[in-house]
Amino acid sequence: MIHSPLRSLHFNPKPSPFLNPNPHKPFFKGGLRSPRRWIQSMSLVCASKPLIKDGVLRINGKEALKSVPDNVVVSKPVDGSAFLGAVSDEKSSRHVFKLGVLEDHRLLCLFRFKIWWMIPRMGNSGSDIPVETQMLLLESREDMENRNGATDYILFLPVLDGPFRSSLQGNSLNELEFCTESGDPSVQASQFYESVFVSCGSDPFKLVSESMKKLKEYKGTFSLRADKLMPGMLDWFGWCTWDAFYTEVSPRGIEDGLKSLSAGGTPAKFLIIDDGWQDITNDFQKEGEPYIEGSQFGARLVSIKENSKFRGSRNGFKDFTTMIKNTYELKYVYAWHALMGHWGGLEPDAPGTKKYNPKLLYPTQSPGNLTNSRDLSMDDGMQIYGVGMIDPEKIFEFYDDLHSYLASQNVDGVKVDVQNILETIAAGYGGRVSLTQWFHQNLERSITKNFQDNSIICCMGQSTDSIYSSKTSAVTRASDDYMPRNESSQTLHVAAVAFNSIFLGEVMVPDWDMFYSCHYAAEFHAVARALGGCGVYISDKPGEHDFSLLKKLVLPNGSVLRAKYPGRPTRDCLFNDPVMDGKSLLKIWNMNSFTGVIGIFNCQGAGAWPCMDSSGNANSSEKTLTGLVRPGDIEFLEDIAGKDRTGDSAVYKFSAGSLSRLHKNGTVAVSLKVLECEVFTISPIKRYNSSIEFAPIGLIKMFNSGGAVEAIDSRDDNSSIQLSITGRGSGLFGAFSSTKPKSCKLDSKEQEFSFNDEDNFLTLMIPSSSCDFSWNLDVSF
């Protein structure tokens, strides 16, 4: 049975004063004889009027659900939000409750289409909501009918309720349901009071952000991205070995790749040594026998040390990592491992792993996972060959041993994969929530102890078990794998990460995964990563690089111009399907210190979402689609415009190298074929005196041009005005200027410049000798 440390994790850190202090005992006598009367009385205690009246659930006066069943519970209604739950007359480890009918709302779902991964789904009613939905955003129906007014949005977030984890789903009657499950037959309950958080607001991005803040305070099981320490590798260009070598990675191959990237002028400053370096055994792949697909996931770890390929000289792994750091000026080396050590866990009888008491278990997936797409690694791998599960009492010892060894070998951090495995092996260990919280607590404790800089990338952990258990981990993969040979997945990858970032980006920095720079969709992926606010890393084979593309992402010193926030779809894209509706383009927005950046992508026709009928989508690949980009697409742009704003913005179109002036609601039309994209830098124009208007664009040969501008100061002595611009990186600098400057000085030295009177485009060269780390440009008028 469960060990005592896991028992202690069955808690609600901040129980409601209005709720039963013991959630597994009946709150009111008589079972379910009069739940509606009890619900209404509790609502009247908590708010001036009940949220459910005549069977209709309203949030901030906006109808969310109708025909709400009598056993639905509302608690903590305050400031346009509340928790929903339900009660049953039977205890079970898994319940499905109806919440009410949902019709005639434009909606966006984020759901797990596989056990590991999440994608979006758009629709109009409850029947469009897939099983395993983890976020549901609605456009208020009343506002849909009144297009002249402001729009309100309603957000449903299924959450962790003690040892139970909830998800949403719809049925053929357009009823919204929530499923709550513990993952352990011995952990049962009949009453659930805080299973789904619902809130309402006029700004969809602030609504998600404020809701996650409230959840963090109420639940106490996770922390927000904004409060976490960011790993330093995020700001440096990287290279991952996976698609370059897969498990055949070797020291020689790694050195070849680092050498070729450095020689081309885009040196990698962080390296991920992916799967293939560990000491493993696999009894299911016999030499000389036919290969069995899926058997690779039966491999198990036999020691925490490197395999013979990396053992090398007397000091083994350390000699190699030290050499490549010194030779190629690497700042960070990360090593891959699975949450349970390897795909198949630990080998139970190996001398190097016996101390962790591994036990061979066979994963069991929940009915929700079995409803959507199946996964090879689980169905044909771990469920067949088993997983050597580490004893929960030994999990910190294992992580500490592994991470302290890697740190002693000059490794700086880890990528930890296969995280959702815990939900499938939680029976007998207190359930999926408790087991996940225990493992994450000890994983993060080991990271903090052994590595500086919060150096962990989480992966295959897109279940809310993991998301709502993240206290310190700051980076997580936000998509299924980048698959260079799968033509239908290229557009899906970009669209999925952008939509997933609406939710995931509140808890962690969404990681967009690696990509090939020599690939027919390379620019599509590169632009997306320039907008993503994420780490930028490739997985090119040694010598196979497109340096002309990479230099639009990477500065000569190996750093990148990372935007401030997770890149997310613009507000007018939230409820349109950019992959399969045949007409919608995808726009992704982000911010820098003084500029906004927006990319527009044609994702139509190249592929179809999993779990959907793709008929009628084939011909959209032949279409050219046109969309509109406006400064107002960028949320919070007014925040950086400041008091001196004119109301207009300078808009720089990357592909054309052109500059225009637009009002906030002005538009630029963009026409794109499938897998084409465009990127715009949008800089609010400020008035510095009665005659000078100015807006920096940045390094105009970089996709995220404005990321190069870090500070602007002005000085006006009545006879002249001087703008002092601090930035980094080298290359062609551009800005909008209403007047031709008298002079430009770079680091106090006079600099030649060009000025176009027709579009007010000021340009000058920032030479690499000025140092990529920092420069100061004085523009005098």
TORTIRO-764799 format. One line per 4 residues: number of its first residue (from 1); for each residue y, z, x of C-alpha. Coordinates in steps of 0.001 Angstrom, whole numbers, plus 524288, in hexadecimal, padded with zeros to 5 digits. Example, Ala and Ser with C-alpha at 12.3 -4.5 7.8 and 13.67 -1.06 7.14 Angstrom:
! residues 2
1> 7EE6C,81E78,8300C  7FBDC,81BE4,83566
END
This chain:
! residues 781
1> 80000,80000,80000  80E52,7FF9A,80393  81342,80759,80F21  81D9A,811AD,80D0B
5> 828CD,80A1F,81381  82747,7FF82,8094D  826D8,80933,7FE1C  83452,80DDC,80208
9> 839DC,8003C,7FFC5  8373C,800A0,7F11F  844FA,80460,7ED9A  85154,800C2,7E680
13> 85BE0,80559,7EFFF  86661,8072C,7E5A0  86016,80A20,7D87B  86878,80853,7CC85
17> 86C80,814FD,7C5CC  86964,80E2C,7B8EB  85B73,80AC1,7BC6F  84ECA,8121C,7BC60
21> 84DCF,8199E,7C941  83F4B,81683,7C97C  83E23,807D6,7C6F1  82F7B,80856,7C52B
25> 82FB2,81226,7B9E3  83464,80EE5,7AC18  842FE,81141,7AA63  8426B,812EF,79BB0
29> 837C8,81864,7933A  82FA6,80FA4,78ACF  82E36,8043D,79424  834A5,7F806,78E97
33> 83735,7FCAC,780C1  84614,7FBA1,78193  84A3F,7F578,78E68  85607,7EE02,788EF
37> 85C44,7FA80,783D7  85A36,800EF,7911D  85FA0,7F4FC,7983A  86BCE,7F4A2,78FC1
41> 86E4C,8031B,7915E  86D45,801E1,7A01B  87692,7F63F,7A00C  88063,7FDFC,797F6
45> 87FF8,808DC,7A204  88253,7FF21,7AD13  88C88,7F639,7A6E9  8959D,7F529,79B6F
49> 88C91,7EBC1,7945B  87E66,7E7AC,7962E  87B69,7DB43,79DB8  870DD,7D7B6,793D9
53> 8755B,7D643,785D8  86DF9,7CF5C,77B10  8643B,7CAB6,78523  86E92,7C425,78DBC
57> 87104,7C83C,79BC9  87F25,7C673,79FDD  884CC,7C8AB,7AD52  893A6,7C9D6,7ADC7
61> 8938F,7C46E,7A00E  88C07,7B838,7A413  87F39,7B568,79D3E  87408,7B565,7A707
65> 867D4,7B6CF,79E82  8648C,7B747,7902E  858A8,7BC41,788B1  85773,7C741,7928D
69> 84AD7,7CEF3,79004  84B6E,7DD45,78C12  844FA,7E21E,79886  84F94,7DCD7,7A18B
73> 85748,7E792,7A857  8656D,7E6F6,7ACF5  86AA9,7F0AD,7B6E3  876C9,7F2C0,7BF4A
77> 87FA9,7E940,7B812  88C6C,7E98C,7BFB1  89676,7DF99,7C474  88FB0,7D3D9,7BE84
81> 88219,7D73A,7C385  875EE,7DE9E,7BF7F  8678A,7E04B,7C246  85D48,7DB0A,7B901
85> 84F8A,7E00C,7B7AF  844FB,7E1F5,7AD99  83ACF,7EBA5,7A91A  82CA8,7E9BC,7A560
89> 8229D,7F25C,79ECA  818DD,7EF93,7A9A9  8190C,7F215,7B82F  815C7,7E6E4,7C138
93> 81868,7E20F,7CEF4  81DE5,7D577,7C939  825E0,7D300,7BCF7  82CB9,7C73A,7B72A
97> 837D0,7CB06,7ADDE  8400E,7C242,7A54C  84EB0,7C435,7A6AF  853A3,7BAD5,79C3E
101> 8563C,7ACA6,79918  85E83,7A4BE,7A295  8637E,797B2,79D7D  86EB8,78E3A,79FA7
105> 87352,7939B,7ACA5  87484,78B8B,7B8F9  86C72,7933B,7C294  86881,793F1,7D0D8
109> 85BDA,79A8B,7D51B  85761,79DE8,7E2C2  848AA,79F70,7E245  83D32,7A086,7EB8D
113> 83604,793B5,7EA77  82C7C,79875,7F4F2  828F4,7A612,7F935  83227,7A4BC,804E8
117> 83D61,79C39,8001E  847F4,79AFE,7F5D2  84EB6,78F00,7EFF0  85896,78C9B,7E4F0
121> 8560A,787E4,7D720  86068,783F1,7CD36  85EF4,7840C,7BE81  8646D,787AF,7B131
125> 85B23,7915C,7AADA  850C7,79B8D,7AD09  845D4,7919F,7ADE1  84C3B,78BF6,7BA2D
129> 84AFD,798C3,7C1B5  83F37,7988E,7CAD1  83629,7A3C8,7CDAC  83A6E,7ABAF,7D99C
133> 84904,7A9B3,7D75B  850A2,7B317,7E004  85E80,7AF8E,7DBE6  8637D,7A9D8,7CF21
137> 87190,7A588,7CD5A  876AD,7A0FF,7C01C  88320,79A6D,7BC11  887F8,7A175,7AFF7
141> 884A7,799A4,7A3CF  8918B,79D02,79D39  898CB,797C3,7A91B  8908A,78B71,7A944
145> 8952C,788BB,79B7D  8A361,78BA2,79F07  8A5EF,7831E,7AADE  8B488,785ED,7AACF
149> 8B2D3,7942D,7AE46  8ADB7,79B8C,7BA09  89F21,79C0F,7BC45  89769,7A8AD,7BCF7
153> 88A2A,7A9BD,7C379  87EC9,7B2C4,7C085  875C0,7B6EA,7CB7F  867E6,7BC5A,7CA44
157> 861D3,7C26A,7D668  853E0,7C7A8,7D554  852E3,7D307,7DEC1  84A31,7DDCC,7E3F5
161> 847CF,7E8F7,7DA89  8410C,7F3D5,7E1FC  833FA,7EE69,7E6B7  834FE,7E296,7DDA1
165> 83AEF,7D552,7E0B1  8405D,7CCBF,7D5CE  8420E,7BE26,7D408  846E9,7B5AC,7C8DE
169> 84041,7AAC3,7C16E  841BB,7A320,7B4DB  8383E,79ED8,7AA70  836D8,79373,7A11B
173> 83E4E,79AF1,79680  84A4C,79B8A,79F66  84870,7AA08,7A150  84C9A,7B029,7AE1E
177> 8423E,7B964,7B356  8412A,7C26A,7BED3  83496,7C535,7C5E7  83381,7D20C,7CD20
181> 8280A,7D516,7D5F5  82418,7DEE1,7E04B  81979,7D6F1,7E71B  81069,7E2C3,7E6E6
185> 80799,7E55A,7DB09  808E2,7F3ED,7DD57  817CC,7F3B7,7DC5C  81A93,7F2BA,7CDE1
189> 825D6,7F58A,7C4AF  82A1D,7F2AF,7B6BF  838D4,7F4C4,7B73F  84280,7ECF3,7BF55
193> 85107,7EFA3,7BEC4  856FB,7E87E,7CA59  84F10,7DC03,7CBC9  85979,7D188,7C986
197> 867CD,7D286,7CD1B  870F7,7CA84,7C48D  87F84,7C860,7C689  88A8A,7BF64,7C27A
201> 896A4,7BA05,7C91F  89FDD,7AE70,7CA28  89D00,7AB12,7D874  88EA3,7A7F1,7DB15
205> 88F53,7AAF9,7E9A5  8967E,7B7D4,7E7E2  88D55,7BB05,7DCAB  8816E,7B9F3,7E588
209> 88854,7C12D,7F07F  88D1B,7CC6D,7E808  87FEF,7CD78,7E137  878DB,7CEAF,7EE2D
213> 88285,7D92C,7F266  87F8B,7E0E2,7E618  870EF,7DF35,7E810  87200,7E3CC,7F610
217> 878E0,7F026,7F15D  86FBB,7F27E,7E5E5  862E6,7EF9E,7ECA5  8658A,7F316,7FACB
221> 85A19,7EB12,7FFE9  861C1,7E04E,806DE  86EAB,7DD6B,80D84  87809,7D21D,80C39
225> 87A23,7C749,81617  8886E,7CB05,817A3  88473,7D89C,81C4A  87A2C,7D45B,8262C
229> 87AFC,7D209,834C2  87A67,7C370,83758  8714D,7BED3,8424B  878E1,7B819,84D24
233> 86FE4,7AC47,84D09  87641,7A799,8406D  88208,7A28D,847E8  87A4F,79AE1,8520A
237> 872CA,78E2F,851A0  86415,78FF4,851E7  85729,78928,85381  84A62,78CE6,84CE4
241> 83D5C,78869,8524B  83631,78690,84550  83814,7784A,8418E  838F4,77497,84FD8
245> 82B53,779A6,8533B  825AB,7814A,847BF  81B5F,78AAD,84D2A  81A02,782AE,859AA
249> 82684,78899,85F18  82608,78B4C,86DBD  82F50,78FDD,8787F  83023,78221,87DFC
253> 833CB,77C5A,870D9  83E1E,786BB,86E8F  8445D,7844E,87BAD  84466,7759B,87957
257> 84B85,77784,86C79  855AE,780C9,871EE  85817,777A4,87D56  85A36,76B99,874DB
261> 86383,772AB,86B82  86B7D,777F8,876CF  86C44,76AC6,87D88  87179,76474,87116
265> 87CFA,76DBC,86FD5  87812,77642,86496  87132,7817F,86B87  8689A,78A62,8635D
269> 86D19,79868,86461  86265,79E64,85C40  8540B,79AFC,85BCF  8498D,79E23,851C2
273> 83BDF,79DB7,8577F  8349A,79B52,84AD8  82631,79CC7,84767  81D5C,79993,852EE
277> 820BD,7A3D1,85D33  8184C,7AF05,85829  80ABF,7B390,85C14  8026A,7B038,85042
281> 7F47F,7AD3B,84C43  7EF99,7A47E,84163  7E155,7A535,83D6F  7E360,79A86,83357
285> 7E702,78F75,83C93  7DB29,78C94,844FF  7DCBA,783A2,85096  7D57E,776CF,84E5E
289> 7D473,778E5,83FB2  7DC5B,77196,8353F  7E9C7,77749,832AB  7EB04,77EC1,825D0
293> 7F8AB,77E32,81FDF  7FD7C,78C02,81D85  7F4D9,7923B,827C6  80095,79364,830E2
297> 8056C,79E4E,8281B  7F94C,7A645,82B37  7FDE6,7A89D,83932  7FF99,7B6E9,83CC1
301> 806D5,7BE22,84766  7FE8D,7C46D,85206  8098F,7CA5F,85A1C  81848,7CBE5,85A0A
305> 81983,7C44A,866C8  81B3F,7B5CD,8694D  80FEE,7AC3D,86A56  80B1E,7A5D7,876C2
309> 814D4,79A86,875A7  82028,7A3E5,8779B  819A6,7AE0E,88026  81C5E,7A61F,88C55
313> 81FD2,7ADDF,89878  81ECC,7BC31,89BDF  8297F,7C067,89280  824FC,7B74B,887AA
317> 82E15,7B4A0,87C5B  8397D,7BB8D,882DC  839E6,7B241,88E6C  83AC9,7A6AE,8853B
321> 8453B,7AC2E,87C16  84D5D,7B0E6,88786  84C77,7A3BE,88E37  850C6,79BBD,88270
325> 85BE6,7A528,87F84  860FF,7A430,88D5B  85EC8,79590,88EDF  863F1,7910C,881AF
329> 86D76,79C39,87EE1  8663E,7A030,87298  86C2B,7ABB0,86B90  86107,7AED6,86233
333> 85261,7ACBD,86201  84B4E,7AFE6,85548  83C96,7B041,85348  83557,7AD76,84690
337> 82B98,7B68E,8402E  82699,7B8D2,83272  82974,7C548,82AEA  81B28,7C900,82C89
341> 81ADC,7C443,83AAE  81581,7B6BC,837E1  811C9,7AE8B,82C04  80494,7B50E,82B1A
345> 809CD,7C23F,82F65  80311,7C9F2,83A20  7F51C,7C82D,83ED2  7EE93,7D4ED,83A6C
349> 7E542,7D632,845FD  7EDBD,7D16A,85132  7F048,7DB9A,85BE7  7FED1,7D87D,85B9D
353> 80072,7DAA5,84CED  7F666,7E4F3,848E6  8005B,7EFD7,84ADF  807F0,7EAE0,83EE9
357> 7FBFB,7EC9A,8360D  7FC5C,7DEC8,83048  7F487,7DCB6,823E9  7F018,7CF70,81F08
361> 7F5A8,7CCC8,8117F  7F593,7C0B1,808E6  802BC,7BDD5,8027D  803F7,7BD60,7F3BA
365> 80F5A,7B5F2,7EE01  8164C,7BA3E,7E1B2  81555,7B1DC,7D55F  82367,7ADB0,7D76D
369> 82082,7A7A3,7E4A2  814A4,7A0BC,7DF2A  81CFA,79A68,7D487  82587,7924A,7DD94
373> 8224C,78A7B,7E9EF  816EA,78EC4,7F24E  81800,79089,800EF  80E66,78BD8,80B44
377> 8102C,7976F,8144C  80CA8,7A0C5,8095E  802F2,79949,800CF  7FB3E,79277,80B8C
381> 7FE30,79C33,81634  8007A,7AABA,814E4  7F9C3,7AC64,807B5  7ED76,7A654,80D81
385> 7ED9F,7ABF7,81B3F  7F432,7B8F4,81885  7FF33,7C069,81F17  7FD3F,7CB2F,82907
389> 806EC,7D4CB,82306  80D08,7DEE0,82BEC  80B4B,7ECDD,82764  81868,7F098,8211C
393> 817E1,7FD6D,828AE  8178E,7F54F,8352D  82181,7EAEE,831B7  82CEA,7F08D,83955
397> 82429,7F2A5,8450A  82023,7E45D,8447F  82DFA,7DF13,8431A  832FF,7E84A,84D8D
401> 82836,7E482,85708  82A3E,7D5FA,85490  83906,7D62E,8550F  83A1F,7DF49,860AB
405> 830B6,7D67F,86816  838A5,7CA60,8649B  84539,7D13B,86898  83EF7,7D49D,875AD
409> 83C17,7C623,87745  84A84,7C280,875DC  848FF,7BE25,867AB  854EB,7C159,85F69
413> 85008,7C0B3,8517C  845DA,7BBDF,847DD  843D0,7B2B3,83C85  83AE9,7B9E2,832FB
417> 83342,7B0E8,829FB  829B7,7B1E3,81E72  83105,7BD6A,81887  82CD1,7BBA7,80A63
421> 81E9F,7BE37,80E30  8208A,7CC81,80A77  820FF,7C9F4,7FBD9  81325,7C465,7FC6D
425> 80CBB,7CFD9,80383  8139C,7DB5F,7FD29  80870,7E034,7F47C  804A6,7EDBC,7F8FE
429> 81146,7EF58,8009B  81AA9,7F32D,7F5CD  81E4C,7E566,7F1C1  82654,7DA18,7F6B9
433> 833B6,7E094,7F652  82F96,7ECEB,7FD44  827BE,7E5C4,80793  832C0,7DC17,80A1F
437> 83CF3,7E6C4,80B5D  8344E,7EE47,814C9  831A2,7E282,81D75  83FD9,7DE20,81D90
441> 8449E,7EBC2,82086  83BE6,7EC70,82C7C  83E6B,7DE6E,830A2  84D17,7E08E,83075
445> 84B93,7ED95,83749  8444A,7E6D6,84255  84E58,7DBDA,84336  85942,7E5D2,84476
449> 851D7,7ED6F,84EC8  84D8E,7E217,85759  85792,7D736,8561D  86638,7D6E4,856BC
453> 86E59,7CF27,84D40  8658C,7D060,84123  85D5C,7C53D,84685  85433,7C135,83B9A
457> 852A8,7B509,83331  84AB6,7B7A5,826DC  8424A,7ACC3,82146  83950,7AA4A,815B5
461> 83F34,7B633,80F33  8463F,7B08E,80362  8403F,7B9DC,7F99A  84938,7C460,7F461
465> 83F80,7CE63,7F9A0  844AC,7CAB7,8071F  852AA,7C717,80397  8553C,7D413,7FCDF
469> 84EBA,7DB7A,8081C  8577E,7D618,812D2  85FD4,7E0FD,8187D  863CE,7DB2D,825A5
473> 85D78,7CDB2,8274B  868AD,7C3FA,826AA  86287,7B657,8274B  8581D,7B04D,81E9C
477> 852A1,7A2AD,81CBB  85817,79D2B,8102B  84EE0,791BF,80DED  84165,78C48,80F5A
481> 83ED2,78693,81CDA  84679,77B0E,821E7  83BF8,77087,821E9  84030,764B3,829F1
485> 834D9,75C11,82599  83639,75EEE,81715  83FF0,754DF,81209  840E4,75AEB,80484
489> 844FA,7684D,809AB  85176,764F2,8110D  85AF5,765A8,805AC  85382,770CE,7FF3B
493> 854FE,778FB,80B75  863D2,77809,80B8B  8654C,77A26,7FCE4  85BD7,785AA,7FCAD
497> 862AD,78D1F,8078D  87015,78B18,80187  86BDA,7906C,7F44D  8635F,79B46,7F9E1
501> 86F03,79FCA,801E6  8761B,7A3CE,7F571  86C8E,7AF2A,7F48E  866BD,7B0F2,80217
505> 8740A,7AFF7,8088F  87854,7BCEA,802D6  86DB3,7C431,80A3E  86BDB,7BC04,81694
509> 870E2,7B022,81DCE  868C2,7A4D8,81866  861A3,79DCE,82354  860C3,78F0C,82115
513> 85544,78D2D,82A7B  85459,78386,835B3  8559E,774B0,834EA  853BB,7688C,83D51
517> 86019,76260,842CF  858E9,7554E,84437  8551A,752E0,83615  85963,74A31,82AE7
521> 85E8E,75635,823A2  86422,75D06,82FAA  87286,75BEC,82BE6  86F5E,7609E,81E22
525> 86960,76CFD,823CC  8739D,76E9B,82E72  87F0A,76E52,824F3  8783A,77829,81C27
529> 8766D,78192,82777  8848A,77FD7,82BAB  8883D,784AB,81E0B  87DB7,78EFE,81CD4
533> 883E6,79A6B,82407  876B4,79B57,82AB9  87096,79A3F,8380C  86F1F,78C35,83C9D
537> 8628D,7888F,8438E  85A2A,77C90,84524  84BDE,77A36,84841  84CC6,76D50,84F88
541> 841F2,76913,85888  84683,76948,866C7  84EA8,75D4F,869D4  84FD0,75926,85B83
545> 85DAC,75CF7,85812  86956,75692,8518C  8744F,75C49,859A9  87EE2,754E6,8525D
549> 87AB6,75C66,8462C  8789E,7696D,84CEE  88634,76926,852EE  88BBC,76984,8451C
553> 88528,776C5,843B6  884C0,77C8E,85157  88FCA,77F63,85AD4  88DAE,77C96,86956
557> 88B6E,78B08,86C12  88050,78B72,86225  88791,792B5,85767  88917,78DE9,8496D
561> 8945A,78E62,83FBB  88DD2,796DC,8357C  89482,79835,8284D  89706,7A5B4,82282
565> 88E2E,7A630,81691  8812D,7A0E8,811E2  88317,792B5,80DBB  8817A,791A9,7FEFC
569> 882FA,78740,7F469  8907B,78597,7EE98  892E5,78B3E,7E129  89206,77E0E,7DA52
573> 8848B,77BA6,7E057  87E05,78856,7DC38  8774B,78337,7D004  874F1,77513,7D42F
577> 86841,770CF,7DA87  86C4E,769BD,7E71D  85E67,7653A,7E9D5  8591E,75FE7,7DD0F
581> 86373,75D81,7D2A5  866AD,7503D,7D89F  87577,75207,7D7F6  87A09,75E81,7DE90
585> 87E64,76009,7EC9D  87D3B,76D1D,7F38E  8897D,77360,7F91C  88867,77F05,8026B
589> 89464,78727,805F0  897C1,7911C,8105B  8A35D,79755,81723  8A8BF,79942,824C5
593> 8B3E7,7A21D,828C2  8BE7A,79826,8253E  8B75E,78CD1,81EBD  8AD37,789AF,8149C
597> 8A222,78027,816A3  89A72,77897,80C89  88F0E,76F3F,80D9D  88A6C,765C4,8033C
601> 87C63,760CC,80337  87478,756C4,7FB9F  8675D,75D86,7F9C4  862DF,754DF,7EE83
605> 856CD,74C6A,7EEC7  85097,75058,7FBA4  8478C,75A96,7F5F6  8445A,76301,7EA2E
609> 84470,771B1,7E870  83709,77812,7E88E  83208,77C60,7DB3B  839B2,771A7,7D447
613> 83681,76471,7CE75  83C78,75A55,7D7AB  83B9A,74EBE,7CE53  8487D,747B4,7CCC8
617> 84D6D,74C12,7DA03  84840,74105,7E271  8533C,73732,7E061  85E4F,74094,7E392
621> 85BEC,73E07,7F211  861A4,7307F,7EFFE  86E59,7356C,7EA2C  87B63,7381B,7F074
625> 88123,74439,7EA34  88F77,747F5,7E9F0  894E3,755A7,7E98A  8A1F5,75C74,7EABA
629> 8A600,76650,7F509  8B1E7,76EEC,7F2D4  8B808,77A27,7FA84  8B56E,782CB,7EEBB
633> 8A6C5,7812B,7F0F6  8A7DC,78B1E,7FBF4  8A779,798F9,7F6D6  8B126,7A29C,7FCE8
637> 8B963,797AE,802EA  8C58B,79E43,7FD8C  8C1EF,7AA8E,8051D  8C47D,7A3B0,8120E
641> 8D049,79C00,80D42  8D8C8,7A827,80D68  8E6A0,7AA1C,80891  8EBEE,79E0E,80F8E
645> 8E308,79471,80889  8E888,78828,80279  8DD83,7866E,7F8AA  8D8DB,77A36,7FF91
649> 8CE27,77871,809B0  8CBC3,76F56,814FB  8BE9C,768C7,812D6  8B790,762DF,81E7B
653> 8AC5A,7596B,81BCE  8A307,75A02,8273E  89C92,74C9A,826BE  8A96A,74538,825B2
657> 8B149,74E59,82E4C  8BBE4,74DC1,823E2  8C590,757E7,81F29  8CBB9,758FB,811A6
661> 8D3CB,762B5,80A0E  8CE9A,767AD,7FD1F  8D296,7715B,7F2B3  8C88C,77BD3,7EF74
665> 8C396,773C4,7E3FC  8C512,766A0,7EAAF  8B891,75F35,7ED6D  8B232,75673,7F775
669> 8A789,74D3C,7F294  89B3E,74C1F,7FADC  89061,7420B,7F905  8834F,7449D,7FF7C
673> 875D1,73EAF,8000C  869C9,74754,8007E  8693C,74FF0,80CB1  87779,74D12,80FAE
677> 8818B,757C2,810CB  88FCE,75A2E,813E1  89720,76610,818B6  8A550,769F7,81685
681> 8ADC6,77430,81D12  8B7D3,77992,81390  8C35A,780FF,8192D  8CDEE,78747,810A1
685> 8DB5B,78233,81475  8E4EB,78D26,817A0  8F3AB,78C93,8183A  8F8E6,79310,8247E
689> 9073B,790E3,821B8  90EFD,7881D,818E0  90AC4,77BD8,82022  8FDAF,77E31,826ED
693> 8F0B6,77D56,81FBF  8E449,77E8A,827A4  8D588,77F97,825F2  8CB7B,77FF8,8310C
697> 8BF48,777A3,82FE1  8B8A9,77B90,83CA4  8AFA8,773DE,8458E  8AEA0,76791,83D7B
701> 8A263,7622C,8440F  89A9A,76E1A,83F92  89494,76EAA,831FD  89AAF,77C0B,82F82
705> 8A7AE,778B7,835E7  8AF00,7849A,830FD  8A570,78E2E,836F5  8AC74,78C1D,843E7
709> 8B938,79250,83F27  8B93E,7A10B,840A7  8C785,7A54A,83F5D  8D50C,79FEB,83C2D
713> 8E1F0,7A6BE,83EE1  8EFAE,7A1AD,83CA4  8FCD5,7A495,842CE  909DC,79FF0,83D59
717> 91658,7A1E3,84534  91EE9,79A12,83BCB  9207D,78EE4,84578  911D5,78BC5,8461A
721> 904BF,7901A,8410B  8F86E,791D7,84925  8EA85,792C3,8443B  8E0A6,7993A,84D2E
725> 8D2AC,7952A,84A22  8C714,79BF8,8506C  8B9FF,7950D,8505E  8ADA9,791ED,857C4
729> 8A60B,785EC,85B9F  8AA6E,77921,861A2  8ACF6,76BDB,85BC6  8B6F2,76525,85325
733> 8BF54,76ED0,84B8B  8C605,76AC2,83EF2  8CFD5,7707F,83562  8D88F,76CB8,82A10
737> 8E6EE,76DD5,82DAF  8F24A,769F4,824F4  8FA94,7678A,8310A  8F7C2,76221,83E6E
741> 8F7B2,76D6D,84836  9013E,76DF5,85384  8F659,77229,85CB3  8E868,77737,85D81
745> 8E407,78076,8682F  8D5E3,783E2,86AC9  8D44E,790B7,87218  8E2C4,78F8C,875D5
749> 8E128,781AF,87B3B  8E804,77614,87501  8DE2B,76D9A,86DC0  8DF33,75FA6,86905
753> 8DD64,75DD6,85A6D  8DD51,7534F,84FFD  8E3FD,753DD,842CB  8E23D,74A8A,8376A
757> 8EE0E,74A47,82E5E  8E664,74409,82346  8DC97,74F0A,82151  8E33C,759C4,8295D
761> 8D758,75AB4,8322F  8D9AF,761D1,83F07  8CEEE,76065,84948  8CD20,76476,85778
765> 8C1E6,76659,860ED  8BCB7,773BB,86493  8B61F,77110,871B2  8A9C3,77849,87549
769> 8B0AD,77DBF,88126  8B886,7861D,877C2  8AC11,78DED,8758F  8A3E2,78D41,8695B
773> 8A543,79BB1,866BA  8B3CD,79C89,863FA  8C065,794D4,864BC  8CE3A,79635,85FB1
777> 8D629,78AE7,85A5F  8E4E4,78C42,85871  8EAEF,78238,84F4A  8F9D4,7822E,84F9D
781> 902F0,77BF1,8459F
END
